[in-house]
Amino acid sequence: MPLDKSGRVHVVGSVPLLHPEAQTVDEMLEGWRNQQICRNLGHDTIAGRIRLVERFVEHTNEFPWMWTPTLVEEFFGDLRSVKRCKQSTARRYQNALRLFCSYVSDPDYGWDRVCEQRFGTHPAQVFFEWNTAIHVQDNEQSPAKRAFTKRELQDFFDHADDQVALIAASARKGWLPAYRDATMFKVAYSYGLFSRVQSPCGGVIL
């Protein structure tokens, strides 16, 4: 089946397909690959999304024109409850599959006509706001690994400065290293000299 470089399909007369379902999925993925290349996406990103669609087809045992919201919920319910998939990973998977559904269900690409002709039905979008994760947090890491908030970061810098004053006032040695550390934390954060700095308090400065 002819596919242009932007992922559009052209329906032409041809001999009957030996395995129409599998061949149609392969053609859809090839067209989606072309569309993503036109969008200047990285080849690794494209390959990962293609594998995810293939994985979803294998898990659901259904082809894209037969997908339903129920299959979406079963797939991601298994990922989260059984395989303990991270929230950020599940959201990334949902976004990739939503993009694929948008591609094959867009009349501009022609897959609705192909599927109607071959299978008597057509693909539709099955990923909606009510059955997918919404990115509402600035940081999805566990609390033990999250970055400081601005208020916490200021408190940390103030604490480092206070330690210099306390050590100096106690007439004990050590105020110079404390001053060096306090300065290092500020410089590292201000100029991005380090991507991660572990503080003595257990937090992480990004």
Secondary structure, 3 states (H helix, E strand, C coil): CCECCCCCECCCCCCCCCCHHHHHHHHHHHHHHHHHHHCCCCHHHHHHHHHHHHHHHHHHCCCHHHCCHHHHHHHHHHHHHCCCCCHHHHHHHHHHHHHHHHHHHCHHHCHHHHHHHHHCCCCCCCCCHHHCCCCCCCCCCCCCCCECCHHHHHHHHHHHHHHHHHHHHCCCCCHHHHHHHHHHHHHHHHHCCCCCEECCCCCEEC
